[in-house]
């Protein structure tokens, strides 16, 4: 039995777009590069041929990886859910650091979608694990490398 991997609707769409790009653009380009390199003669000493084969291996590996992720994906679209103020996978959470009064905003998403600079944190990150199941107005203590930080959940958005 394969385990289901949670993924947002946007994450699924991004993976499908990358898969389409790899299959329709990258794969034919690499095949053409291999064919062109073969025409240059001796394959043992043909650096272009070996580079193209290596690139082909990368493209095919990435295609298999994406297809595997999509086949085990459990796509969760929070825009179709009622906003109860509870923190669940896919929501965007507005937090207030109670020590510094700094406000931060994170979307809880799947492993592949995580990008801290874009405000997207993985569901398996310590912050997300501490927030899941809590409600607007709750104060959450999150252990970070420098100690424990307390955040108040100001708002939960279903974007």
ROLO-654362 format. One record per residue (C-alpha): y, x negated, z; residue in three letters. Coordinates in steps of 0.001 Angstrom, whole numbers, plus 500000, padded with zeros to 6 digits. Layout:
BEGIN
YXZala ...
***
This chain:
BEGIN
500000500000500000unk 503404498630499075unk 506215498892501554unk 509233500848500429unk 512423498821500145unk 515618500763500920unk 518295500480498262unk 521576502257497596unk 522167504125494342unk 524678501451493274unk 522168498700494049unk 519521500379491919unk 521974500793489037unk 522985497118489247unk 519340495996489141unk 518582498297486202unk 521632496912484332unk 520519493324484987unk 516986494177483842unk 518342495720480629unk 520502492626480012unk 517553490293480551unk 515233492268478266unk 517643493062475454unk 519897489976475382unk 518526487011477335unk 514839487258476333unk 515571487403472540unk 518131484590472870unk 515611482320474603unk 512877483165472096unk 515261482240469272unk 516143478968471042unk 512438478103471384unk 511834478849467697unk 514815476697466702unk 513698473834468949unk 510171473946467458unk 511673473315464030unk 513016469966465251unk 509505468499465241unk 507561466677467962unk 507444468977470995unk 506455466232473477unk 509821464522473223unk 511945467564472388unk 514343468160475294unk 515768471337473707unk 512275472837473511unk 511475472022477148unk 514837473379478329unk 514324476601476369unk 510790477008477772unk 512131476485481288unk 514804479089480651unk 512162481468479305unk 510136480986482473unk 513191481809484595unk 514034484935482560unk 510449486232482648unk 510208485526486392unk 513439487383487088unk 512283490345484965unk 509054490550486988unk 510966490237490263unk 513384493055489372unk 510602495308488092unk 508712494739491350unk 511756495586493447unk 512501498714491447unk 508895499896491655unk 508942499697495459unk 512543500867495883unk 513422503856497999unk 516816504840496632unk 519033506440499248unk 522181508195498055unk 524325508957501124unk 526835510953499066unk 524277513753498957unk 523834513782502747unk 525896515630505318unk 528221513308507233unk 527324513812510885unk 529123510682512084unk 525816508913512636unk 525286505402511244unk 522423505414508719unk 521437503249505764unk 524021503341502971unk 527066504446504966unk 530332502558505266unk 531265501881508883unk 534784501180510151unk 534659499051513303unk 537259497936515824unk 536663494652517634unk 537552495549521228unk 538424491929522137unk 540775491120519237unk 541743494615517962unk 540639493421514510unk 539355496154512204unk 536457495518509832unk 534603497697507358unk 530974497225506305unk 528611499110504042unk 525005498929505202unk 522871498220502146unk 519623496653500955unk 518719492969501089unk 519600492279497439unk 522946494044497622unk 524270492200500675unk 527559490384500058unk 529607489747503183unk 532739488924501154unk 532526492383499558unk 531918494005502951unk 528242494758502297unk 525748493795504985unk 521980493887504831unk 520187496605506774unk 518182493821508431unk 521256491890509634unk 521926491815513406unk 525126493846513001unk 523455496584510948unk 520434496738513259unk 522761497216516237unk 524760499945514450unk 521930502063512970unk 521483505271514925unk 524833505074516726unk 527646507623516286unk 531405507600515709unk 533165506735518970unk 530233504705520348unk 530809501168521613unk 528209498699520396unk 527588495223521812unk 526443492875519053unk 525029489427519766unk 526566486802517496unk 526210483002517598unk 529365482667519708unk 528237485279522258unk 528446489047522429unk 531133491043520642unk 531883494683521388unk 532826496990518540unk 533873500608518606unk 532652502691515680unk 535863504304514453unk 534596506089511346unk 531418506597509322unk 531941507285505613unk 529441508526503061unk 530824506873499911unk 
***
